[in-house]
Amino acid sequence: MSATVRVLGFGMGPQHVTPEVASALRGCDYALAVQKGDEDPLLDVRRAVAAAHGVELVVVRDPERDRSPGLDRTGYEGAVADWYAARLAAYRAVLEERGGTCAFLVWGDPSLYDGTIRLARELGVPCDVLPGVSAPQVLAARHRIVLHEVGQPVHVTTARRLRSDVAAGQRNLVVMLTAGVDLDGFEDWTIWWGANLGGAGEQLVAGRVGAVVGEIEAARTAAKAEAGWVMDLFLLRGPEA
């Protein structure tokens, strides 16, 4: 059966779904998502979005990935490639069986640190993309700030790249994918941090890094305790020269 895919950004949940995305979702035959583990609170949010618009959510179990602690870089990259291929095959099996118009529901906006657009292309089916409310947008709104200073850029990056980007001269950074972030050495920088923005367990902290780093750790723990998951990001700005 022939299938088409609509990649739809939904922000942090039903409250962030734009009218454009809502209309597109209602026009889909079903939405497709993976379940990670026996309990998956992130899947529950996707389920709530689909239910709010009367769309069936079809769930496939996320394939297991080799996480052996002894894997070298080649082994790790091979394990990730095998896992990705297995997930792609699971999606393809559903699309071939059901056909119709399928929605992929993407946290935040599909353009920022998400692989769904790439995955949809690899499935080899027609697809379109509709934007969602992104986490940096909500972060700026919650803190009532502009992400950049007058006439200056903002650099969007990941925690893994933070230090190399700063070494290259970046002084105003939105940092995403923050697991394991290390803020040592940034004590005199200013941070605007947020977790689970617009969702359960929302937390906000702002100030000089050296003064609030402990508060951020406590808030992150509180967000995860309330929601069962945590997604956080921050804007980090260097002191004036």
C-alpha positions as CSV (number, residue, x, y, z in Angstrom):
1,M,0.0,0.0,0.0
2,S,1.2,3.5,-0.7
3,A,1.9,5.8,2.2
4,T,2.8,9.5,2.8
5,V,4.3,11.0,5.9
6,R,3.7,14.3,7.6
7,V,6.4,15.4,10.0
8,L,4.7,17.6,12.6
9,G,6.3,19.7,15.3
10,F,4.2,19.8,18.4
11,G,6.3,21.8,20.9
12,M,6.1,20.3,24.4
13,G,2.6,18.9,24.2
14,P,-1.1,19.6,23.3
15,Q,-0.9,23.2,24.6
16,H,1.8,24.0,22.0
17,V,0.1,22.5,18.9
18,T,-0.4,25.2,16.3
19,P,-3.6,25.5,14.3
20,E,-1.7,24.5,11.2
21,V,-0.3,21.4,12.8
22,A,-3.7,20.6,14.4
23,S,-5.4,20.7,11.0
24,A,-2.7,18.5,9.4
25,L,-2.9,16.0,12.3
26,R,-6.6,15.7,12.0
27,G,-6.2,14.9,8.3
28,C,-3.8,12.0,9.0
29,D,-5.0,8.4,9.2
30,Y,-2.7,7.6,12.1
31,A,0.4,8.7,13.9
32,L,3.5,6.5,14.4
33,A,5.9,6.4,17.4
34,V,8.3,4.1,19.2
35,Q,8.1,3.0,22.8
36,K,11.3,3.1,24.8
37,G,11.0,0.7,27.6
38,D,8.0,-0.6,29.6
39,E,7.2,2.8,30.9
40,D,7.7,5.7,28.5
41,P,6.4,9.1,29.7
42,L,7.5,10.8,26.5
43,L,5.3,8.4,24.5
44,D,2.5,9.3,26.8
45,V,2.8,13.0,25.7
46,R,2.6,12.0,22.1
47,R,-0.4,9.8,22.9
48,A,-2.1,12.8,24.5
49,V,-1.4,15.0,21.4
50,A,-2.8,12.3,19.1
51,A,-5.9,11.8,21.3
52,A,-6.6,15.5,21.5
53,H,-7.1,15.5,17.7
54,G,-8.9,12.1,17.3
55,V,-5.9,10.3,15.7
56,E,-4.9,6.7,16.4
57,L,-1.3,6.4,17.7
58,V,0.4,3.3,16.3
59,V,3.3,2.2,18.6
60,V,6.3,0.0,17.7
61,R,8.8,-1.2,20.2
62,D,12.1,0.6,19.9
63,P,14.8,-2.0,18.8
64,E,17.4,-2.8,21.4
65,R,20.9,-1.2,20.9
66,D,24.1,-2.8,21.9
67,R,25.3,-0.7,24.9
68,S,28.2,-3.0,26.0
69,P,30.6,-0.9,28.1
70,G,33.6,-2.3,26.3
71,L,32.6,-1.0,22.8
72,D,35.3,1.0,21.1
73,R,34.4,3.9,18.7
74,T,34.0,1.6,15.7
75,G,31.8,-0.8,17.8
76,Y,29.7,2.0,19.1
77,E,29.1,3.5,15.6
78,G,28.3,0.0,14.3
79,A,25.8,-0.5,17.2
80,V,24.1,2.8,16.5
81,A,23.9,2.0,12.7
82,D,22.3,-1.4,13.4
83,W,19.8,0.1,15.8
84,Y,18.9,2.9,13.4
85,A,18.4,0.4,10.6
86,A,16.2,-1.8,12.8
87,R,14.0,1.2,13.7
88,L,13.8,2.2,10.1
89,A,12.7,-1.3,9.2
90,A,10.0,-1.3,11.9
91,Y,8.6,2.0,10.6
92,R,8.7,0.8,7.0
93,A,6.8,-2.4,8.0
94,V,3.9,-0.3,9.5
95,L,3.8,2.0,6.5
96,E,3.7,-0.9,4.0
97,E,1.0,-2.6,5.9
98,R,-1.3,0.4,6.6
99,G,-0.5,2.8,3.8
100,G,-2.4,6.1,4.0
101,T,-1.2,9.3,5.6
102,C,1.0,8.9,8.7
103,A,2.0,11.6,11.1
104,F,5.4,11.6,12.9
105,L,5.1,13.8,16.0
106,V,8.3,15.7,16.8
107,W,9.1,17.3,20.1
108,G,9.7,21.1,19.7
109,D,10.5,21.8,16.0
110,P,11.8,19.3,13.5
111,S,14.6,21.6,12.4
112,L,16.5,21.5,15.7
113,Y,18.5,18.4,16.8
114,D,16.0,15.9,15.6
115,G,16.5,13.1,13.0
116,T,12.9,12.6,11.9
117,I,13.1,14.5,8.6
118,R,16.2,12.5,7.7
119,L,14.4,9.3,8.7
120,A,11.3,10.1,6.6
121,R,13.5,10.7,3.5
122,E,15.2,7.3,4.0
123,L,11.8,5.7,4.2
124,G,11.4,6.7,0.5
125,V,7.9,8.0,0.8
126,P,6.5,11.4,0.0
127,C,6.6,13.7,3.1
128,D,6.1,17.3,4.2
129,V,7.1,19.1,7.3
130,L,5.3,21.6,9.5
131,P,7.1,23.6,12.2
132,G,6.4,23.5,15.9
133,V,7.2,25.8,18.9
134,S,10.9,25.2,19.6
135,A,12.5,25.0,23.1
136,P,14.7,28.1,22.5
137,Q,11.6,30.1,21.8
138,V,9.9,29.0,25.0
139,L,13.1,29.5,27.0
140,A,13.3,33.2,25.8
141,A,9.6,33.7,26.5
142,R,9.7,32.3,30.0
143,H,12.7,34.4,31.0
144,R,11.4,37.4,29.1
145,I,14.6,37.9,27.2
146,V,15.9,38.2,23.7
147,L,18.3,35.4,22.8
148,H,20.9,37.8,21.4
149,E,22.2,41.2,22.3
150,V,21.5,44.2,20.0
151,G,23.0,43.4,16.6
152,Q,24.7,40.3,17.8
153,P,24.4,36.6,16.8
154,V,23.2,33.7,18.9
155,H,25.0,30.3,18.4
156,V,22.9,27.2,18.8
157,T,24.9,24.1,19.9
158,T,25.1,21.1,22.1
159,A,26.7,20.4,25.5
160,R,29.2,18.2,23.8
161,R,30.4,21.0,21.6
162,L,30.2,23.8,24.2
163,R,33.8,24.1,25.1
164,S,35.1,23.9,21.6
165,D,32.6,26.5,20.4
166,V,33.6,28.9,23.2
167,A,37.3,28.3,22.4
168,A,36.4,29.3,18.8
169,G,35.1,32.6,20.0
170,Q,31.4,32.1,20.7
171,R,30.1,34.2,23.6
172,N,26.4,33.8,23.4
173,L,25.1,30.3,23.1
174,V,21.9,28.3,23.3
175,V,22.9,24.9,24.5
176,M,20.8,21.8,23.8
177,L,21.2,18.1,24.5
178,T,22.6,19.0,27.9
179,A,23.1,15.5,29.5
180,G,26.4,15.5,31.3
181,V,27.1,19.2,30.7
182,D,30.1,20.6,32.7
183,L,29.9,24.3,33.6
184,D,33.3,24.4,35.4
185,G,35.2,27.5,34.3
186,F,32.0,29.4,33.4
187,E,31.4,30.8,36.9
188,D,31.3,34.4,35.7
189,W,29.1,33.8,32.7
190,T,25.3,34.4,32.9
191,I,22.9,31.6,32.4
192,W,19.2,31.4,31.6
193,W,18.2,27.8,32.2
194,G,14.9,25.9,31.8
195,A,13.6,22.3,32.0
196,N,10.4,20.7,30.7
197,L,9.3,24.1,29.4
198,G,5.6,24.3,28.9
199,G,5.1,20.8,30.3
200,A,4.9,18.9,33.6
201,G,7.7,19.8,36.0
202,E,8.7,23.1,34.3
203,Q,11.6,24.7,36.1
204,L,13.5,28.0,35.5
205,V,16.8,29.3,36.9
206,A,18.7,32.4,35.9
207,G,21.8,34.2,37.2
208,R,25.6,34.1,37.4
209,V,26.7,30.5,36.8
210,G,28.8,30.3,39.9
211,A,25.9,31.4,42.1
212,V,23.1,29.2,40.6
213,V,24.8,26.0,39.4
214,G,23.6,24.2,42.6
215,E,20.1,25.5,42.1
216,I,20.1,24.2,38.5
217,E,21.0,20.7,39.7
218,A,18.2,20.7,42.3
219,A,15.7,22.1,39.8
220,R,16.7,19.5,37.2
221,T,16.1,16.7,39.8
222,A,12.7,18.2,40.7
223,A,11.6,18.4,37.1
224,K,12.4,14.7,36.5
225,A,10.8,13.7,39.8
226,E,7.5,15.4,38.8
227,A,7.3,14.4,35.1
228,G,9.3,11.2,35.0
229,W,11.6,12.7,32.4
230,V,13.6,15.9,31.9
231,M,14.5,18.0,28.8
232,D,16.5,21.0,29.6
233,L,18.5,23.7,27.7
234,F,20.0,27.1,28.5
235,L,21.3,30.3,27.1
236,L,24.9,31.0,28.2
237,R,26.4,34.5,27.8
238,G,29.9,35.5,28.5
239,P,30.8,38.6,30.6
240,E,31.5,41.9,28.9
241,A,35.1,42.3,27.9
